[in-house]
């Protein structure tokens, strides 16, 4: 089973599987196990690492603040904050490997400001909370690094029996510092990064749809209408000299007009079908199910209608899945079930085909997963070899009346 969307909740975790839960480390005891030795090594390395971090912090602040009245001062300070982010990343890796600390990576800076000009990006860099907290971490680590280095070194030769307990106590403070200063500010920061990524997906999808519409218009209806205009021009010229030929050409043009109108209707249906707007998901899904090459049973259990955007995504998700069934599944029957559970809209499309559907199988499932992920949706594919295949999609429910009121 492949699930997209729910994996986000763990997407920022950078722990190695071999590192235990920090809340379940082996208790300190009168023996030097491998975790105790790692803690001792971490404490002894604190001094040189703290010296480097302190020097970097002082240089960044002094140079950036001293040159802030010049043109290059603030950009240098932003660059120093970016460097502090890198230092923080290295410290998180060191703490993860040697202390077993689970710390999520902060969101990258500036993805939402790339197209907003130099000064917007500069201001975003100056108020970067991750960079400033990393500088604060480097500043306060020097006295702590001196203390832990001295205590650990003395304990190695004088307090050997209780060294595991001393190491555990000191590294507990280190763990708290790493979690407090080098972790993301809060869940909002990560959510902002996710929304920035989702916006890119939505923009790319919209651009691809516009290119498809343009291509369909250019290669289909537009080309047919140009040929129609040329044919009617020739018929006009022959109207007096060869009325019968002109009549045949007008008949042909009439047929071309019917084809062009059908192509335009199909194109409009691909943008947003009228039946969906007028009658909702039940009628719209029944319409696309009737065009599937295998019998499809449709069951829609909705008392109300979701917001137009959610309804459209649900419609095109089912439409794409039914097309996949027609093209790839080899199924004899299929079913579509739609229902509401709390504040979520759920879709389930099942077929009795050969199975083996995957998100990376080139069947368009990856694109569907990205679209649902962009609106906080979940996309689950359960398709063992030999079948059956069940695809479940989950979308947030927003009432149509509320969504309409927000746009007024």
Secondary structure, DSSP 8 states (H G I E B T S, - for coil): -EEESGGGGGTT----TTS--GGG-----SS--HHHHHHHHHHHHHHHHHHHHHHHHHHHHHHHHHTTTSHHHHHHHHHHHHHHHHHHHHHHHHHHHHH---------SSTTSTTS-HHHHHHHHHT-HHHHHHHHHHHHHHHHHHHHHHHHHHHHHT-GGGHHHHHHHHHHHHHHHHHHHHS-S-HHHHHHHHHHHHHHHHHHHHHHHHHHHHHHIIIIIIHHHHHHHHHHHHHHHHHHH-HHHHHHHHHHHHHHHHHHHHHHHHHHHHHH-HHHHHH-HHHHHHHHHHTSSSEEEEEEE-SS-B-HHHHHHHHHHHHHHHHHIIIII--SEEEEEEEEETTEEEEEEEE-S-----TTSSSSHHHHHHHHHTTT-EEEEEE-TT--EEEEEEEE--BHHHHHHHH-
